[in-house]
Amino acid sequence: MTAGASALLIGGLAACTDSHHPRERRIGMANPASVYCQKIGGRLEMRQGPDGVRGICHLPDGTSMDEWALFRRDHAALTKGDEPR
Protein backbone atom coordinates (compact mmCIF):
# COMPACT_ATOMS: atom_id res chain seq x y z
CA MET A 1 0.00 0.00 0.00
CA THR A 2 1.34 3.41 -0.81
CA ALA A 3 1.90 6.07 1.81
CA GLY A 4 -0.86 8.21 0.32
CA ALA A 5 -3.39 5.38 0.46
CA SER A 6 -2.39 4.57 4.05
CA ALA A 7 -2.85 8.18 5.10
CA LEU A 8 -6.23 8.29 3.38
CA LEU A 9 -7.35 5.08 5.11
CA ILE A 10 -6.18 6.25 8.54
CA GLY A 11 -7.77 9.67 8.05
CA GLY A 12 -11.04 8.07 7.01
CA LEU A 13 -11.09 5.80 10.06
CA ALA A 14 -10.28 8.70 12.37
CA ALA A 15 -13.28 10.56 10.98
CA CYS A 16 -15.50 7.69 12.15
CA THR A 17 -14.86 8.38 15.81
CA ASP A 18 -17.49 10.23 17.79
CA SER A 19 -15.09 12.46 19.72
CA HIS A 20 -16.96 15.67 18.91
CA HIS A 21 -20.10 14.47 20.73
CA PRO A 22 -19.82 14.48 24.52
CA ARG A 23 -20.93 11.29 26.22
CA GLU A 24 -24.29 11.39 27.89
CA ARG A 25 -24.07 11.45 31.66
CA ARG A 26 -26.37 9.07 33.44
CA ILE A 27 -28.15 10.68 36.31
CA GLY A 28 -29.44 8.44 39.08
CA MET A 29 -32.07 9.05 41.67
CA ALA A 30 -30.82 10.32 45.01
CA ASN A 31 -31.28 8.17 48.11
CA PRO A 32 -34.46 9.59 49.72
CA ALA A 33 -33.27 8.78 53.25
CA SER A 34 -29.99 10.65 52.70
CA VAL A 35 -31.79 13.61 51.17
CA TYR A 36 -34.24 13.73 54.09
CA CYS A 37 -31.43 13.64 56.68
CA GLN A 38 -29.77 16.67 55.11
CA LYS A 39 -33.09 18.45 54.53
CA ILE A 40 -33.86 18.48 58.27
CA GLY A 41 -30.39 19.78 59.12
CA GLY A 42 -28.64 16.49 59.77
CA ARG A 43 -25.12 15.52 58.80
CA LEU A 44 -24.78 12.21 56.98
CA GLU A 45 -21.96 9.79 57.78
CA MET A 46 -21.43 6.58 55.80
CA ARG A 47 -20.12 3.67 57.90
CA GLN A 48 -18.73 0.38 56.67
CA GLY A 49 -20.05 -2.57 58.67
CA PRO A 50 -20.08 -6.35 58.30
CA ASP A 51 -23.33 -6.16 56.30
CA GLY A 52 -22.17 -3.35 54.02
CA VAL A 53 -22.30 0.43 54.09
CA ARG A 54 -25.02 2.21 56.05
CA GLY A 55 -25.82 5.85 56.54
CA ILE A 56 -25.94 7.40 59.97
CA CYS A 57 -27.74 10.72 60.32
CA HIS A 58 -26.36 13.03 63.02
CA LEU A 59 -29.26 15.31 63.91
CA PRO A 60 -28.98 18.92 65.14
CA ASP A 61 -30.19 17.89 68.63
CA GLY A 62 -27.15 15.59 69.02
CA THR A 63 -28.89 12.28 68.39
CA SER A 64 -27.71 9.88 65.72
CA MET A 65 -29.67 7.15 63.98
CA ASP A 66 -29.75 5.03 60.86
CA GLU A 67 -30.89 7.19 57.95
CA TRP A 68 -33.57 4.71 56.82
CA ALA A 69 -34.92 4.27 60.37
CA LEU A 70 -35.26 8.06 60.58
CA PHE A 71 -36.97 8.26 57.19
CA ARG A 72 -39.44 5.47 58.04
CA ARG A 73 -40.17 6.97 61.46
CA ASP A 74 -40.98 10.39 60.02
CA HIS A 75 -42.76 9.09 56.92
CA ALA A 76 -44.80 6.26 58.46
CA ALA A 77 -47.90 7.20 56.46
CA LEU A 78 -45.96 6.91 53.19
CA THR A 79 -44.23 3.62 54.03
CA LYS A 80 -47.31 1.97 55.57
CA GLY A 81 -48.79 1.12 52.17
CA ASP A 82 -45.56 -0.57 51.08
CA GLU A 83 -46.01 -3.47 53.50
CA PRO A 84 -46.96 -6.85 51.97
CA ARG A 85 -50.59 -7.83 52.43
C-alpha positions in Angstrom: 0.0 0.0 0.0 1.3 3.4 -0.8 1.9 6.1 1.8 -0.9 8.2 0.3 -3.4 5.4 0.5 -2.4 4.6 4.1 -2.8 8.2 5.1 -6.2 8.3 3.4 -7.3 5.1 5.1 -6.2 6.3 8.5 -7.8 9.7 8.0 -11.0 8.1 7.0 -11.1 5.8 10.1 -10.3 8.7 12.4 -13.3 10.6 11.0 -15.5 7.7 12.1 -14.9 8.4 15.8 -17.5 10.2 17.8 -15.1 12.5 19.7 -17.0 15.7 18.9 -20.1 14.5 20.7 -19.8 14.5 24.5 -20.9 11.3 26.2 -24.3 11.4 27.9 -24.1 11.4 31.7 -26.4 9.1 33.4 -28.1 10.7 36.3 -29.4 8.4 39.1 -32.1 9.1 41.7 -30.8 10.3 45.0 -31.3 8.2 48.1 -34.5 9.6 49.7 -33.3 8.8 53.2 -30.0 10.6 52.7 -31.8 13.6 51.2 -34.2 13.7 54.1 -31.4 13.6 56.7 -29.8 16.7 55.1 -33.1 18.4 54.5 -33.9 18.5 58.3 -30.4 19.8 59.1 -28.6 16.5 59.8 -25.1 15.5 58.8 -24.8 12.2 57.0 -22.0 9.8 57.8 -21.4 6.6 55.8 -20.1 3.7 57.9 -18.7 0.4 56.7 -20.1 -2.6 58.7 -20.1 -6.4 58.3 -23.3 -6.2 56.3 -22.2 -3.3 54.0 -22.3 0.4 54.1 -25.0 2.2 56.0 -25.8 5.8 56.5 -25.9 7.4 60.0 -27.7 10.7 60.3 -26.4 13.0 63.0 -29.3 15.3 63.9 -29.0 18.9 65.1 -30.2 17.9 68.6 -27.1 15.6 69.0 -28.9 12.3 68.4 -27.7 9.9 65.7 -29.7 7.1 64.0 -29.7 5.0 60.9 -30.9 7.2 57.9 -33.6 4.7 56.8 -34.9 4.3 60.4 -35.3 8.1 60.6 -37.0 8.3 57.2 -39.4 5.5 58.0 -40.2 7.0 61.5 -41.0 10.4 60.0 -42.8 9.1 56.9 -44.8 6.3 58.5 -47.9 7.2 56.5 -46.0 6.9 53.2 -44.2 3.6 54.0 -47.3 2.0 55.6 -48.8 1.1 52.2 -45.6 -0.6 51.1 -46.0 -3.5 53.5 -47.0 -6.8 52.0 -50.6 -7.8 52.4 
